[in-house]
Amino acid sequence: MGKNVLFEIGLEELPARFVDDAQRQLAAKTQKWLETLRISYQTLKTFSTPRRLTVLINQMEENQTTVEEEVKGPAIKIAKDDAGNWTKAAIGFTKGQGKTVDDIYTKDINGVTYIFVNKIIEGKPVVELLPGFKEIIESIQFGKNMRWGTQTLRYARPIRWIVALSDKDVIPFEIAGVQTSNKTYGHRFLGKQIEIENPLNYQEQLQEQFVIVDAQDRENMILTGIKEVEAAGGYEVPIDKDLLQEIRNLVEYPTVFVGSFEEEYLDLPPEVLITSMKEHQRYFPVKSTTGELLPKFVAVRNGDANAIETVMKGNEKVLRARLSDAEFFYQEDQKNTIDFYRNKLSNVVFQEKLGTIHDKVNRVVRIAETIAKALQLDTSTINQVTRAAALSKFDLMTNMVNEFTELQGIMGEKYARIFGEEEAVAQAIREHYMPTSAQGELPETEVGAVVSVADKLDTIVGCIGVGLKPTGSQDPYGLRRQAIGILRIANDAKWTISVADLLDIAETVYQSVNLSAFNSDTLYEELNSFVQQRVAFVLKENGIEQDVIHSITAGQVGVMPIITEKARILSEKRSDPTFKSSQEALVRVLNLAEKTDQTEVNINLFETESEANLYSAYQTVAENYKSANEQGELSEAFHQLEALTEPIHQFFDNNMVMADDEALKNNRLALLKRIALLVNSFADLQAIEWKQQF
């Protein structure tokens, strides 16, 4: 029978956003640690609450696994001298492995003979290794770390206790002045200090102290409680998964309860009510069975149901105060005009080298208008684009957004309607922030899409132009996310303007405003490289293979819908065995075409029928390929390239390209070069690792 081993890290309350990742790290690091040390076990399970991270290892073997390892030594020509005797190199090698020259045997590797010995690595008692788990605890990384007292360890929160048990025995080690023991602590207010005598009783003992250590169990308790109040009240509680996960990581013993607020607050925009409840108080909003917001909320207490009425009234009082503030701000904001708020943007710095938010808005207006004209939108839509761009940030100066920053754009849309703006303009003010994450929702309207791209282009080109390009994991202005947003919008809207041209539009606007810190010397290369990496990310997210991505993204970043469609076509062809013949023909042409820059073909130099046939086929394909491309029929365009397969094979079967006659050789290479240029205009097929070849 093996040992049951328990490690628990007791902490001050962790931020909810750190808990799940820390638990994942603990599981992965522990598994790797056990594997590296050759420690066998039956099962491993991790737990987490705001105050603890725990791993329980069942049936851990008491000794490391003993292994026999083959150790490679020097080549035989070094291991033996001319007389066939073992050299100092061979003797030293065996001695270092605890062996003698009598244990040597040889093996050939890639045509070279080497000496080997088999080395037995005896397993140590695991009890000697368990204190090393200290390194696993210390290695857990958090989004933000801190030091406390005179300790050097950086951790998200101070460590208050450490449980380390192998069955009943304490595993001795110390971290940041905290010595391991078998003592843990229950709920901060409802529990007490207890001793764990058997790791297998850990969950049960803590549950008696009002701590549910399994995060999924806590989540299920919350969901069960919500279903009960739904059934009792005859209403619905929409479940926000992110909020649910956050709440389960804020409590150790969840108890669900319902509170209410005055109906008069339902006159506020629903987004204000929901934001006040979800973002500020971590409450679930309540809706009727027909989807209307009700003057109620569902909350989760960190504790039992004792005196729950008092807790409910306290939460109602807090929410009432927030809603009262929101009501005041909503009424006060409507006493001013949009121009009043727009003018105030001049007092707020967007970025010290890029000017105020008012400066940014002026640039976005020009970028958006240029994009709208390039897309050949009608005059009415262009006017809506410029108006929406001009009003895109005005709500940042309102009281409501100052208090509820999550409502930027949303309140802009609400107020724009109230102040009499066109519906398309109002909606675009909200949509121009989309997508708010790499996979977030995209703008629904044409106006919103244009203003969104213009705003993001201004930020990206401006920041990189003044030297604020993201480095490593640091991206304080969210440039990567915004670039992905541009690509997704352009692809979704089927824009025919290239991404390179979009960047040029923004760069031209920046050059016209003469910012002293803006440097355009290397900007083109930096922007192209930055956006290429984001294109690769988007394609990879869509399941495109890395080699296909390389074949598509070489050079300038083109039209996004075309890039996406080409990637899809090549990804399918990559694994299609029927394409093998075409692939071999086209890649052979590409390889030989690298030997010349000449494209002038003299038909009078053709010696064989296959030369003339290939040239004729090329002319037909080139014309059809161009026509298919112009009509956006990319599958047909690539099919035209495939039509060259047989003429190419016939050409190579009947002609020596690298002929002794220089004129003949150059003419044949020129023909191949013209075909290669046509193929490369679709993608770099040489970059693709054709699966059917392996």
C-alpha positions in Angstrom: 0.0 0.0 0.0 1.3 3.4 -0.9 1.1 6.7 1.1 -1.6 9.3 0.8 0.1 12.7 0.6 -1.5 16.1 1.1 -0.1 19.6 0.6 -2.2 22.7 1.4 -1.0 26.3 1.0 -3.0 28.6 3.3 -3.2 32.2 2.2 -4.8 35.5 2.8 -7.7 35.8 0.4 -6.5 35.5 -3.2 -8.1 37.7 -5.9 -10.7 35.6 -7.6 -9.1 35.9 -11.0 -5.9 34.2 -9.7 -7.5 31.1 -8.2 -8.3 28.9 -11.2 -4.9 29.5 -12.9 -3.0 28.9 -9.7 -4.9 25.6 -9.2 -4.0 24.6 -12.9 -0.4 25.4 -12.2 -0.3 23.4 -9.0 -1.7 20.3 -10.8 0.6 20.6 -13.8 3.7 21.3 -11.8 3.0 18.5 -9.3 2.5 15.9 -12.1 5.7 17.0 -13.8 7.6 16.9 -10.4 6.4 13.3 -9.7 7.2 12.2 -13.2 10.7 13.7 -13.1 11.4 12.0 -9.7 10.0 8.7 -11.0 7.4 8.6 -8.2 4.4 6.4 -9.0 1.0 7.2 -7.7 -2.6 6.2 -8.3 -4.5 9.5 -8.5 -3.9 13.2 -8.1 -6.5 15.8 -7.4 -6.3 19.6 -6.7 -8.6 21.9 -4.8 -8.9 25.6 -4.4 -10.7 28.3 -2.4 -9.9 32.0 -2.0 -7.8 31.0 1.1 -6.1 27.8 0.0 -4.5 25.8 -2.8 -4.4 22.0 -2.2 -3.1 18.9 -3.9 -4.0 15.4 -2.7 -1.9 12.4 -4.1 -3.4 9.0 -3.5 -1.4 5.8 -3.1 2.1 7.3 -3.7 4.7 4.6 -3.8 7.2 4.6 -1.0 10.3 4.3 -3.3 11.3 5.8 -6.6 11.1 3.5 -9.5 14.4 1.8 -10.2 15.4 2.2 -13.8 18.0 0.8 -16.1 19.5 3.5 -18.4 21.6 3.1 -21.5 24.4 5.7 -21.4 26.3 6.6 -24.6 30.0 7.2 -24.5 32.6 8.3 -27.0 33.0 6.8 -30.5 35.0 3.5 -30.7 37.8 5.2 -32.5 38.4 7.4 -29.5 37.6 4.7 -26.9 40.3 2.3 -28.3 43.9 3.0 -29.4 45.6 1.5 -32.4 46.5 -1.6 -30.4 42.9 -2.3 -29.5 43.3 -1.3 -25.9 40.8 0.9 -24.0 41.9 4.5 -23.8 41.7 6.9 -20.9 38.5 8.3 -22.5 36.8 4.9 -22.3 38.1 4.2 -18.8 37.0 7.6 -17.5 33.6 7.3 -19.1 32.9 3.9 -17.4 34.2 5.1 -14.1 32.0 8.1 -14.2 29.0 5.8 -14.6 30.0 3.5 -11.8 31.0 0.8 -14.2 34.2 -0.8 -15.6 35.4 -1.4 -19.2 34.1 -5.0 -18.8 30.6 -3.5 -19.0 31.1 -1.8 -22.4 29.2 -2.8 -25.5 29.0 -1.0 -28.9 26.2 0.2 -31.2 26.2 1.9 -34.6 24.5 5.3 -35.0 24.4 6.8 -38.4 27.3 4.8 -39.5 29.5 5.6 -36.5 30.2 3.0 -33.8 29.9 4.2 -30.1 30.5 2.6 -26.8 27.7 2.2 -24.3 27.1 0.9 -20.8 23.8 0.1 -18.9 23.5 2.0 -15.7 21.1 1.0 -12.9 19.6 4.0 -11.1 18.3 2.7 -7.8 15.2 4.4 -6.5 15.5 6.4 -3.3 12.9 6.4 -0.5 10.2 8.9 -1.4 10.2 10.2 2.2 13.6 11.8 1.5 12.3 13.6 -1.6 8.9 15.0 -0.4 10.4 18.1 1.3 11.5 19.1 -2.2 7.8 20.0 -2.9 8.7 23.3 -1.3 10.0 24.3 -4.8 6.7 23.6 -6.4 4.9 25.9 -4.0 7.4 28.7 -4.5 7.3 28.4 -8.3 3.5 29.1 -8.7 3.2 32.4 -10.7 0.4 35.0 -10.2 -0.7 37.9 -12.3 0.6 40.3 -9.6 3.0 39.4 -6.8 3.9 41.1 -3.5 6.4 40.8 -0.7 5.5 41.0 3.0 7.6 41.8 6.1 11.3 41.0 5.6 10.6 37.9 3.4 12.1 37.6 -0.1 9.4 35.4 -1.5 7.1 37.2 -4.0 3.6 35.7 -3.9 0.1 37.0 -4.7 -0.8 37.0 -1.0 1.0 36.1 2.3 1.3 32.4 3.1 -0.3 31.9 6.6 0.0 28.1 7.0 1.2 25.0 5.2 -0.2 21.5 5.6 2.2 18.8 4.4 1.3 15.2 5.3 2.3 11.8 4.2 -0.4 9.8 5.9 -0.1 11.0 9.5 3.5 12.2 9.3 4.3 15.8 8.8 6.7 16.5 5.8 9.2 19.0 7.2 10.1 22.2 5.3 9.6 25.9 5.7 8.6 28.7 3.3 8.8 32.4 4.2 9.0 31.7 7.9 6.0 29.4 7.8 6.7 25.8 9.1 4.7 22.9 7.8 2.3 21.1 10.1 -1.0 19.1 10.1 -3.0 22.2 11.1 -5.4 23.9 8.8 -8.2 26.5 9.3 -11.9 26.4 8.5 -14.1 29.3 7.4 -12.8 32.6 8.5 -15.9 33.4 10.6 -17.7 30.0 11.0 -14.8 27.6 11.3 -11.8 27.0 13.6 -8.3 25.5 13.5 -8.3 21.7 13.1 -5.7 19.0 12.7 -5.7 16.7 9.6 -4.9 13.2 10.7 -5.6 11.4 7.4 -5.3 13.2 4.0 -8.3 11.1 2.8 -10.5 12.9 5.3 -9.4 16.4 4.2 -12.5 17.4 2.3 -14.9 16.0 4.9 -13.1 17.7 7.8 -13.1 21.1 6.1 -16.7 20.8 5.1 -17.5 20.4 8.8 -15.8 23.8 9.2 -17.8 25.4 6.4 -15.2 25.2 3.7 -16.1 23.5 0.4 -12.6 22.9 -1.1 -13.8 21.6 -4.5 -14.5 24.6 -6.7 -16.9 22.6 -8.9 -18.9 21.6 -5.8 -19.2 25.3 -4.8 -20.3 26.2 -8.3 -22.9 23.4 -8.2 -24.2 24.7 -4.8 -24.6 28.1 -6.3 -26.5 26.8 -9.3 -28.7 24.6 -7.1 -29.5 27.7 -4.9 -30.4 29.7 -8.0 -32.7 27.0 -9.4 -34.5 26.9 -6.0 -35.1 30.7 -6.0 -36.2 30.6 -9.6 -38.7 27.9 -8.8 -40.0 29.7 -5.7 -40.3 33.1 -7.4 -41.4 32.1 -10.8 -38.7 34.1 -12.6 -35.5 33.5 -14.4 -31.9 34.2 -13.4 -29.6 34.4 -16.5 -26.3 32.7 -15.7 -23.2 34.6 -16.7 -20.5 31.9 -16.7 -17.6 34.4 -16.0 -19.5 35.9 -13.1 -20.4 32.4 -11.8 -16.7 31.4 -11.8 -15.7 34.6 -10.2 -18.2 34.2 -7.4 -17.3 30.6 -6.7 -13.7 31.8 -6.2 -14.8 34.6 -3.8 -16.5 32.2 -1.3 -15.7 29.1 0.7 -19.2 28.2 1.7 -21.9 29.6 -0.7 -25.4 30.4 0.3 -27.8 31.9 -2.3 -30.3 34.6 -1.4 -32.6 37.1 -3.2 -32.8 40.8 -2.7 -34.9 43.6 -4.2 -34.7 47.3 -5.1 -37.3 50.0 -5.9 -39.2 49.7 -9.2 -38.5 53.3 -10.0 -34.9 52.4 -10.8 -36.2 50.3 -13.7 -36.5 53.6 -15.6 -32.7 53.6 -15.9 -31.2 51.9 -19.0 -31.1 48.1 -18.4 -27.3 48.2 -19.0 -26.9 50.5 -16.1 -28.8 48.3 -13.7 -27.0 45.1 -14.9 -23.6 46.7 -14.7 -24.3 48.0 -11.1 -25.4 44.5 -10.1 -22.9 42.3 -12.0 -19.7 44.4 -12.2 -19.9 46.3 -9.0 -21.7 44.0 -6.6 -21.3 40.5 -8.2 -25.1 40.0 -8.2 -27.1 38.1 -10.8 -29.9 40.2 -12.4 -33.4 38.7 -12.3 -35.7 38.6 -15.3 -39.3 37.7 -15.9 -40.2 34.6 -18.0 -40.7 37.0 -20.9 -37.2 38.5 -20.5 -38.0 41.8 -18.7 -35.7 43.0 -16.0 -37.3 42.8 -12.5 -36.5 44.9 -9.4 -34.7 41.9 -7.8 -31.2 40.4 -7.7 -29.6 37.1 -6.6 -26.5 37.2 -4.5 -24.2 34.7 -2.9 -23.1 34.9 0.7 -19.8 33.5 2.0 -21.3 31.6 4.9 -24.4 29.8 6.0 -28.0 30.9 6.1 -27.9 32.2 9.6 -29.3 35.8 9.8 -29.6 35.8 6.0 -32.3 38.5 6.2 -29.8 40.9 7.8 -27.3 40.1 5.0 -30.0 40.7 2.4 -31.0 44.1 3.8 -27.3 45.1 3.9 -26.8 44.2 0.2 -30.0 46.0 -0.7 -28.8 49.1 1.0 -25.5 49.1 -0.9 -27.2 48.5 -4.3 -29.8 51.2 -3.6 -27.0 53.7 -3.0 -25.3 52.8 -6.3 -28.6 53.0 -8.2 -29.4 56.3 -6.6 -26.1 57.7 -7.8 -26.7 56.2 -11.3 -30.1 57.9 -11.5 -28.6 61.2 -10.5 -25.9 60.9 -13.1 -28.3 59.9 -15.8 -30.5 62.9 -15.2 -27.6 65.4 -14.9 -25.9 64.2 -18.1 -28.9 65.0 -20.1 -28.8 68.7 -19.0 -25.8 69.3 -21.3 -25.3 68.9 -25.1 -23.1 66.5 -27.0 -20.8 69.4 -28.0 -20.3 70.3 -24.3 -18.9 66.8 -23.7 -16.9 66.8 -27.0 -15.2 70.0 -26.1 -14.1 68.6 -22.7 -12.2 65.9 -24.5 -9.5 68.5 -25.1 -8.6 68.4 -21.4 -7.9 64.7 -21.3 -4.6 63.2 -22.6 -4.9 60.1 -24.7 -1.2 59.4 -24.7 1.4 62.0 -23.9 3.1 61.7 -27.3 -0.1 61.4 -29.3 -2.1 64.3 -27.8 -5.5 64.5 -26.2 -8.6 62.3 -26.8 -9.9 65.3 -28.9 -6.8 65.0 -31.1 -7.4 61.3 -31.5 -11.1 61.8 -32.4 -10.1 64.3 -35.1 -7.7 61.8 -36.6 -10.3 59.0 -36.4 -12.7 61.2 -38.3 -10.3 61.6 -41.2 -9.2 57.9 -41.2 -12.8 56.7 -41.1 -13.9 59.1 -43.9 -11.0 57.9 -46.1 -11.8 54.2 -45.5 -15.5 54.9 -46.3 -14.6 56.5 -49.6 -12.2 53.7 -50.4 -15.0 51.2 -49.8 -17.2 53.3 -52.2 -19.9 53.8 -49.7 -22.8 56.1 -50.6 -22.8 59.7 -49.5 -25.4 59.3 -46.8 -23.4 56.4 -45.2 -20.1 58.4 -45.4 -21.8 61.3 -43.6 -23.0 58.8 -40.9 -19.4 57.4 -40.6 -17.9 60.9 -40.1 -20.6 61.9 -37.6 -20.2 58.7 -35.6 -16.4 59.0 -35.6 -16.8 62.6 -34.4 -19.1 61.6 -31.5 -17.3 58.2 -30.7 -15.7 59.4 -27.4 -18.0 62.1 -26.1 -19.6 59.9 -23.5 -16.2 59.5 -21.8 -16.8 62.9 -20.3 -20.3 62.1 -18.9 -20.9 61.5 -15.2 -22.3 58.1 -15.9 -19.2 56.7 -17.7 -16.9 58.4 -15.2 -18.6 56.3 -12.5 -19.4 53.2 -14.6 -16.4 52.9 -17.0 -17.8 49.6 -18.3 -20.6 51.6 -20.0 -18.4 53.5 -22.4 -20.0 53.4 -25.8 -23.2 52.0 -24.4 -24.1 55.3 -22.8 -22.8 57.1 -25.9 -25.5 55.2 -27.9 -28.2 55.9 -25.3 -27.4 59.6 -25.1 -27.0 60.0 -28.8 -30.5 58.8 -29.3 -31.8 61.1 -26.6 -30.0 64.1 -28.2 -31.6 63.3 -31.6 -28.8 61.6 -33.6 -29.5 59.2 -36.4 -30.0 55.6 -35.3 -27.0 54.4 -37.4 -24.8 57.0 -35.7 -26.0 56.1 -32.2 -25.4 52.4 -32.8 -22.0 52.9 -34.3 -20.8 54.8 -31.2 -21.4 51.6 -29.2 -20.1 49.3 -31.9 -16.8 51.1 -32.5 -15.4 49.5 -29.3 -16.1 46.0 -30.8 -14.6 43.5 -30.6 -13.6 43.9 -26.9 -11.7 40.6 -26.9 -9.9 38.5 -29.5 -13.0 36.4 -30.1 -15.5 39.1 -29.1 -18.7 40.1 -30.9 -18.1 42.2 -34.1 -20.0 45.3 -35.2 -23.3 44.6 -36.9 -23.5 47.8 -39.0 -21.3 49.1 -41.8 -20.9 52.4 -40.1 -19.9 50.8 -36.8 -17.3 48.6 -38.6 -15.7 51.5 -40.4 -15.4 53.6 -37.2 -14.2 50.7 -35.2 -11.4 50.0 -37.7 -10.5 53.7 -37.9 -10.2 54.0 -34.1 -8.1 50.9 -33.8 -5.8 51.9 -36.7 -5.2 55.3 -35.1 -4.1 53.6 -31.8 -1.9 51.0 -33.5 -0.2 53.3 -36.0 0.2 56.1 -33.4 1.6 53.9 -30.7 4.1 52.0 -32.9 5.0 55.3 -34.6 6.1 56.8 -31.2 7.9 53.6 -30.1 5.2 51.9 -28.0 5.3 48.6 -29.8 4.3 45.6 -27.6 7.2 43.6 -26.1 6.9 40.1 -24.7 3.7 39.8 -22.7 3.5 43.6 -22.2 0.8 45.3 -24.4 -0.6 48.2 -22.3 -2.5 49.7 -25.1 -4.0 46.4 -26.3 -2.5 46.7 -29.8 -2.5 43.0 -30.5 -6.2 42.7 -29.6 -7.1 45.7 -31.7 -5.1 44.5 -34.7 -7.0 41.1 -34.5 -10.2 43.1 -34.3 -9.3 45.0 -37.5 -8.6 41.7 -39.3 -11.7 40.0 -38.1 -13.9 43.0 -39.1 -12.3 43.3 -42.6 -12.8 39.6 -43.1 -16.4 39.5 -41.8 -17.4 42.5 -43.8 -15.8 41.2 -47.0 -13.8 44.4 -47.5 -11.9 44.6 -50.8 -9.4 47.1 -49.4 -6.1 45.5 -48.3 -4.8 45.7 -44.7 -1.6 47.4 -46.0 -3.8 50.2 -47.6 -5.7 50.6 -44.3 -2.3 51.1 -42.5 -1.2 53.6 -45.2 -4.4 55.6 -44.7 -3.7 56.0 -40.9 0.0 56.7 -41.5 -0.8 59.4 -44.0 -3.1 61.1 -41.5 -0.4 61.0 -38.8 2.2 62.5 -41.1 -0.1 65.4 -41.9 -0.5 66.4 -38.2 3.3 66.6 -37.7 3.6 65.1 -34.2 7.2 65.6 -33.1 7.6 62.2 -31.6 6.2 60.3 -34.6 8.9 58.5 -36.5 8.0 57.1 -39.9 11.5 55.9 -41.0 11.0 52.2 -40.1 7.2 52.4 -39.5 6.3 50.4 -42.7 8.4 47.4 -41.8 7.3 47.5 -38.1 3.6 47.7 -38.9 3.8 45.0 -41.6 5.7 42.6 -39.3 3.3 43.4 -36.4 0.1 42.8 -38.5 1.6 39.7 -40.2 1.9 38.1 -36.8 -1.7 38.9 -36.0 -2.9 37.5 -39.4 -1.0 34.3 -38.5 -2.8 34.2 -35.1 -6.3 34.6 -36.8 -5.6 31.9 -39.4 -4.3 29.6 -36.7 -7.4 30.1 -34.6 -9.4 29.1 -37.7 -7.5 25.8 -37.9 -5.0 26.7 -40.6 -1.6 24.9 -40.5 1.5 26.9 -39.8 3.2 26.1 -43.2 0.1 27.3 -45.1 0.1 30.5 -43.0 3.7 31.1 -44.0 2.8 30.6 -47.7 0.0 33.2 -47.5 1.6 35.9 -45.3 4.8 36.5 -47.2 5.1 40.2 -48.3 2.5 42.9 -47.7 -0.7 42.0 -45.9 -3.4 41.9 -48.5 -7.2 41.7 -48.6 -8.3 39.8 -45.5 -11.2 37.8 -47.1 -8.9 36.7 -49.9 -6.1 35.7 -47.4 -8.7 33.6 -45.5 -10.1 31.9 -48.6 -6.7 31.2 -50.0 -5.6 29.6 -46.7 -8.7 27.5 -46.7 -8.1 26.2 -50.2 -4.4 25.4 -49.6 -5.2 23.7 -46.3 -7.6 21.4 -48.1 -5.1 20.7 -50.9 -2.3 20.2 -48.5 -3.8 16.8 -47.4 -5.5 15.9 -50.7 -3.6 12.9 -52.3 -5.2 13.7 -55.7 -3.3 17.0 -55.7 0.1 15.3 -55.5 0.8 15.4 -59.2 -0.1 19.1 -59.5 1.9 19.9 -56.4 5.0 18.1 -57.8 4.7 19.9 -61.1 4.2 23.4 -59.7 6.9 23.1 -57.1 9.4 21.8 -59.6 8.7 24.9 -61.7 9.1 27.1 -58.7 12.5 25.6 -57.8 13.9 25.9 -61.3 12.5 29.4 -61.8 14.7 30.7 -59.0 17.7 30.4 -61.4 16.6 33.3 -63.5 15.0 36.7 -63.5 14.3 36.7 -67.2 10.6 36.5 -68.3 11.0 37.2 -72.1 10.0 34.1 -74.0 11.0 33.7 -77.7 8.6 31.2 -79.3 11.0 30.8 -82.2 13.4 29.0 -79.9 11.0 26.3 -79.1 12.4 22.9 -80.2 9.6 20.5 -79.1 5.9 20.4 -79.2 5.7 20.2 -75.4 7.4 23.6 -75.1 4.8 25.2 -77.4 2.0 23.4 -75.6 3.2 24.6 -72.2 3.5 28.2 -73.4 0.0 28.0 -75.0 -1.5 26.4 -71.8 0.2 29.2 -69.7 -1.3 31.9 -71.9 -4.8 30.4 -71.5 -4.4 29.8 -67.8 -3.1 33.3 -67.2 -6.1 34.8 -68.8 -8.6 32.6 -67.0 -6.7 33.0 -63.7 -6.9 36.8 -64.0 -10.6 36.7 -64.8 -11.4 34.3 -61.9 -9.4 36.5 -59.5 -11.2 39.7 -60.6 -14.5 38.0 -59.9 -13.4 36.7 -56.5 -13.5 33.1 -57.6 -10.4 32.0 -55.8 -11.1 28.2 -56.0 -11.5 28.6 -59.8 -8.3 30.6 -60.0 -6.4 27.9 -58.2 -8.1 25.2 -60.4 -6.7 27.1 -63.4 -3.1 26.7 -62.0 -3.8 23.0 -61.6 -4.7 22.9 -65.3 -0.9 23.4 -66.0 -0.1 20.0 -64.4 -0.1 17.8 -67.4 1.6 20.3 -69.8 4.4 20.8 -67.1 5.0 17.1 -66.8 5.1 16.7 -70.6 7.6 19.6 -70.7 9.9 18.1 -68.2 9.6 14.6 -69.8 10.6 15.9 -73.2 13.0 18.8 -72.5 16.3 19.4 -70.8 15.9 22.7 -69.1 19.5 23.3 -68.3 20.6 22.7 -71.9 24.1 23.3 -73.1 22.8 25.9 -75.6 22.7 29.1 -73.4 19.8 30.7 -75.5 17.7 27.6 -75.3 18.3 27.2 -71.5 17.4 30.8 -70.8 14.3 30.7 -72.9 13.1 27.6 -71.1 13.9 29.2 -67.7 12.0 32.3 -68.8 8.9 30.3 -69.6 9.1 28.6 -66.1 9.7 32.0 -64.5 6.5 33.4 -66.0 4.6 30.3 -64.7 6.2 30.8 -61.3 5.2 34.4 -61.1 1.6 33.4 -61.8 1.7 30.7 -59.1 3.4 32.9 -56.5 0.7 35.6 -57.0 -1.6 33.0 -55.3 0.8 31.9 -52.6 4.3 30.6 -51.9 3.7 26.9 -52.5 7.3 26.1 -51.7 6.6 27.0 -48.0 4.0 24.3 -47.7 4.9 20.9 -46.2 2.7 18.8 -48.5 1.3 16.1 -46.3 0.9 13.5 -49.0 4.6 13.4 -49.5 5.3 11.8 -46.1 
